[in-house]
C-alpha cells in the first residue's frame, strides 16, 4: 500500500514579517560593533593599568586602531539605519518603554561617535600620533600635551556614560527576551534559515 508524503510548510515571508525584523546587514553590524566595543573597552582599562610598563605602547596602538575601525563601522551603521528604517515597536509595548528605548539607542549612537572622535583627537595631539595597526597616519597638528590630555579626559568620562547606557540597553533586551517574550529581542537576532519570526499581536 502506497502512503502519501506530507510536505513541510514553507516559511511565511510576507512583507510585514520581513519588515518586522532588522535586516541581516543591520544585525551583523550591530553585533560586530557590540563585540568590538566590549573588546576595546576591556583593552582600554587594561592598558591604563600597565601604561608605565614596557611594551604598553602596543596595547595603546591596538586600542586606537580598533577605535578607528569602530568609527568606520558606526558611520556605516548610521547610514544603513537612515536608509533602512525598521518598523516601530508593537502597540503592546508601553509608551514609556518605547520612549526609553529610543532615547537610550540615540544616546548610544551619539556616544559611539564621540568616543572614537575624542580618542582620535587626543592621539592626534600626542607625540606618538595616531597609529593604524602599526602604520603611522599623516599628522595634521603639532603635538600639544595639554590639549591631548583634555581630549583623553573627555574620552575617559564618556566611557562610563556609555557603559551605563549599554547596561540599560542590555537590561531592556533581557527583559524583552526573558520576561515579556514579545519577540522584540528577536528583531536584532540572527534569523533562522527555516523560520521567520512574525510580529507579536498588538
C-alpha positions as CSV (number, residue, x, y, z in Angstrom):
1,X,0.0,0.0,0.0
2,X,1.4,3.3,-1.0
3,X,1.4,6.1,1.6
4,X,1.4,9.8,0.8
5,X,4.2,12.1,1.9
6,X,3.3,15.1,3.8
7,X,5.2,18.2,2.6
8,X,6.7,20.6,5.1
9,X,5.0,24.0,5.2
10,X,7.1,26.8,3.7
11,X,8.0,29.7,6.0
12,X,5.9,32.8,5.6
13,X,8.0,35.5,4.1
14,X,5.3,38.1,3.9
15,X,6.4,41.8,3.7
16,X,5.0,42.5,7.1
17,X,7.1,39.7,8.7
18,X,10.2,40.6,6.8
19,X,9.9,44.3,7.7
20,X,9.3,43.5,11.4
21,X,12.9,42.3,11.8
22,X,16.1,44.2,11.2
23,X,17.9,43.1,8.0
24,X,20.9,40.8,8.1
25,X,23.3,43.7,7.4
26,X,22.0,45.7,10.4
27,X,22.2,42.6,12.6
28,X,25.8,41.9,11.6
29,X,26.8,45.5,12.1
30,X,25.1,45.6,15.5
31,X,26.7,42.5,16.9
32,X,30.1,43.3,15.3
33,X,30.1,46.7,17.0
34,X,29.0,45.2,20.3
35,X,31.9,42.7,20.3
36,X,34.4,45.4,19.3
37,X,33.1,47.9,21.8
38,X,33.4,45.4,24.7
39,X,36.9,44.3,23.5
40,X,38.3,47.8,23.1
41,X,36.8,48.9,26.4
42,X,38.4,46.0,28.3
43,X,41.6,46.6,26.4
44,X,41.4,50.3,27.4
45,X,41.1,49.6,31.1
46,X,43.9,47.0,30.9
47,X,46.3,49.3,29.0
48,X,45.8,52.1,31.6
49,X,46.8,49.6,34.4
50,X,50.0,48.8,32.6
51,X,50.7,52.1,30.9
52,X,54.1,52.6,32.6
53,X,55.3,49.1,31.9
54,X,57.5,48.0,29.0
55,X,55.5,47.1,25.9
56,X,52.4,49.1,26.9
57,X,52.6,51.1,23.7
58,X,51.4,48.0,21.7
59,X,48.2,48.0,23.7
60,X,47.7,51.7,23.1
61,X,48.3,51.2,19.4
62,X,45.8,48.3,19.2
63,X,43.2,50.2,21.2
64,X,43.4,53.2,18.9
65,X,43.4,51.0,15.8
66,X,40.2,49.2,16.9
67,X,38.7,52.6,17.7
68,X,39.2,53.7,14.1
69,X,37.6,50.5,12.8
70,X,34.7,51.2,15.2
71,X,34.3,54.7,13.9
72,X,34.1,53.5,10.3
73,X,31.5,50.8,11.3
74,X,29.5,53.4,13.2
75,X,29.3,55.6,10.1
76,X,28.2,52.6,8.1
77,X,25.6,51.6,10.7
78,X,24.1,55.1,10.9
79,X,23.9,55.4,7.1
80,X,22.3,52.0,6.9
81,X,19.8,52.8,9.7
82,X,18.8,56.1,8.0
83,X,18.2,54.3,4.6
84,X,16.6,51.2,6.1
85,X,14.4,52.2,9.0
86,X,12.8,49.3,10.9
87,X,9.1,49.1,11.7
88,X,8.1,50.7,15.1
89,X,7.7,48.6,18.2
90,X,4.3,46.8,18.6
91,X,1.4,48.6,20.2
92,X,1.7,46.2,23.2
93,X,4.9,47.8,24.3
94,X,4.1,50.6,26.8
95,X,4.8,54.1,25.6
96,X,7.4,54.8,28.3
97,X,9.4,51.8,27.3
98,X,9.3,52.9,23.6
99,X,10.5,56.4,24.7
100,X,13.2,55.0,26.9
101,X,14.4,52.5,24.3
102,X,14.6,55.3,21.7
103,X,16.4,57.7,23.9
104,X,18.9,55.1,25.0
105,X,19.6,54.0,21.5
106,X,20.0,57.6,20.3
107,X,22.4,58.3,23.2
108,X,24.4,55.2,22.5
109,X,24.7,56.3,18.8
110,X,25.9,59.7,19.9
111,X,28.5,58.3,22.3
112,X,29.9,55.7,19.9
113,X,30.5,58.7,17.6
114,X,32.1,60.9,20.3
115,X,34.2,58.1,21.8
116,X,36.4,57.4,18.7
117,X,36.4,61.1,17.9
118,X,37.8,62.3,21.3
119,X,40.2,59.4,21.3
120,X,41.4,60.3,17.8
121,X,41.8,64.0,18.7
122,X,43.7,63.1,21.9
123,X,46.1,60.9,20.0
124,X,46.5,63.4,17.2
125,X,47.8,66.0,19.7
126,X,50.1,63.5,21.4
127,X,53.8,62.9,20.4
128,X,53.0,59.4,19.3
129,X,50.3,60.4,16.8
130,X,47.6,58.0,15.5
131,X,48.8,54.5,14.6
132,X,46.7,52.2,12.5
133,X,47.7,48.6,13.2
134,X,51.4,49.6,13.3
135,X,51.3,52.1,10.4
136,X,51.7,55.8,11.1
137,X,48.9,58.0,9.8
138,X,49.5,61.5,8.5
139,X,49.8,64.3,11.1
140,X,47.6,67.4,10.8
141,X,48.5,69.1,14.0
142,X,51.6,69.7,16.2
143,X,51.9,67.8,19.5
144,X,50.3,69.6,22.4
145,X,50.3,67.7,25.7
146,X,47.6,69.8,27.4
147,X,45.2,69.5,24.5
148,X,45.8,65.8,24.3
149,X,45.1,65.3,28.0
150,X,41.9,67.3,27.7
151,X,40.5,65.1,25.0
152,X,41.7,62.0,26.9
153,X,39.8,63.2,30.0
154,X,36.6,63.7,28.0
155,X,37.2,60.3,26.4
156,X,37.5,58.7,29.9
157,X,34.3,60.3,31.2
158,X,32.3,59.3,28.2
159,X,33.2,55.7,28.5
160,X,31.5,55.5,31.9
161,X,28.4,57.1,30.5
162,X,28.5,54.6,27.6
163,X,28.9,51.7,30.0
164,X,25.8,52.8,31.9
165,X,23.7,53.2,28.8
166,X,24.8,49.9,27.3
167,X,23.9,48.2,30.7
168,X,20.5,49.8,30.5
169,X,20.1,48.7,26.9
170,X,21.1,45.1,27.8
171,X,18.7,45.1,30.7
172,X,15.9,46.1,28.4
173,X,16.8,43.4,25.9
174,X,16.9,40.7,28.6
175,X,13.5,41.9,29.9
176,X,12.1,41.5,26.3
177,X,13.7,38.1,26.0
178,X,13.0,36.5,29.4
179,X,10.0,38.3,30.9
180,X,7.9,39.9,28.1
181,X,8.7,37.4,25.5
182,X,7.1,39.7,22.9
183,X,9.6,39.0,20.0
184,X,11.3,42.4,20.3
185,X,14.7,40.9,21.1
186,X,14.5,38.7,18.0
187,X,14.3,41.8,15.9
188,X,18.1,42.1,16.3
189,X,19.0,38.4,16.4
190,X,20.2,36.2,13.6
191,X,17.3,34.8,11.5
192,X,16.7,31.1,11.3
193,X,17.0,29.6,7.9
194,X,13.8,27.7,8.2
195,X,11.7,30.0,10.3
196,X,10.9,33.7,10.1
197,X,9.6,35.4,13.3
198,X,6.4,37.3,12.9
199,X,5.4,40.4,14.9
200,X,3.5,39.7,18.1
201,X,-0.1,40.7,18.1
202,X,-0.9,44.2,19.4
